[in-house]
Amino acid sequence: MSNDFIKIGNVDLKRSNIKAFGVSSATKAIKKTNNQGFLQSFWAGFKGHFIVETREVGYIFITTFQNDNYTFDEDEINIDRVLASLRS
């Protein structure tokens, strides 16, 4: 891949198409069930017995000149490495 493109997660973006990018954070809620078997966790979904965890997650947002908007959170990518690549 040439230096004209940058790969972030599963997306290839042309550097000259990037209009804006930045870093922010948001609260992410994750639904979990107790470590049960498949049928028990399936039934827990109907009964509403989920454990919901929330945590603060950092993410990068990118807007292109075609008005495509992308977000990549820290679970998908290394934010510092991608920012260094975007700024170079």
Secondary structure, DSSP 8 states (H G I E B T S, - for coil): --TTEEEETTEEEEGGGEEEEEEEEEEEEEEE--S--HHHHHHHHHHT--EEEEEEEEEEEEEETT--EEEEETTTS-HHHHHHHHH-
